[in-house]
Structure formats: structure tokens, C-alpha cells
Amino acid sequence: MSEHQNGYERTTKPYRPFKLIYYESFPDRKEARNREKYLKSAAGKRFLKSM
């Protein structure tokens, strides 16, 4: 998160500063990427807005 906040990631640099609105932990990268893909979908965005 600090790398994103400090502008080290080129893809997220223009969208700073970030506010953490939701956090989940996963045992491996594959599961985390699948969940991230869901949260970026229309259904996932509805889920986040309902929180």
C-alpha cells in the first residue's frame, strides 16, 4: 500500500491518495487475484457500495 501511496507504481500513480475501504487476506496470490477480479466487476462494485 505504501508503494502505491508514494507513487512508485506507475499504473496507480495518477489516482493517489488512496483510502482503504475494504481488506481481505488470502493464503496465496492466485486466490487474491481472483477476488480482486470479482471486486472490479459490476457485481463486486455493488457489493463494495453496499458496505
C-alpha positions in Angstrom: 0.0 0.0 0.0 2.8 2.4 0.8 4.3 1.9 -2.6 1.0 2.9 -4.2 0.6 5.9 -1.9 4.1 7.2 -2.6 3.7 6.9 -6.4 6.1 4.1 -7.1 3.5 2.1 -9.1 3.1 3.6 -12.5 -0.4 2.2 -13.0 -1.9 3.7 -9.8 0.2 6.9 -9.5 -2.5 9.2 -11.1 -5.2 8.0 -8.6 -3.4 8.9 -5.4 -4.1 9.3 -2.5 -5.9 6.1 -1.7 -8.4 5.4 1.1 -8.6 1.8 2.3 -12.3 0.9 2.3 -12.1 -2.9 2.5 -9.5 -5.5 3.3 -9.3 -9.3 2.9 -6.4 -11.7 3.4 -5.7 -14.7 1.2 -3.3 -17.6 1.6 -1.9 -17.3 -2.0 -1.6 -14.8 -4.8 -3.9 -16.8 -7.2 -6.9 -16.6 -4.8 -6.3 -12.9 -4.1 -6.2 -12.1 -7.9 -9.4 -13.9 -8.4 -11.1 -12.0 -5.6 -9.7 -8.7 -7.0 -11.1 -9.5 -10.4 -14.5 -10.1 -8.9 -14.4 -6.9 -6.9 -13.7 -4.9 -10.1 -16.7 -6.5 -11.8 -20.2 -4.9 -11.7 -21.3 -7.3 -9.1 -18.2 -6.7 -7.0 -18.7 -3.0 -7.2 -22.3 -3.3 -6.0 -21.0 -5.4 -3.1 -18.5 -2.8 -2.1 -21.0 0.1 -2.3 -23.4 -1.8 -0.1 -20.8 -1.9 2.7 
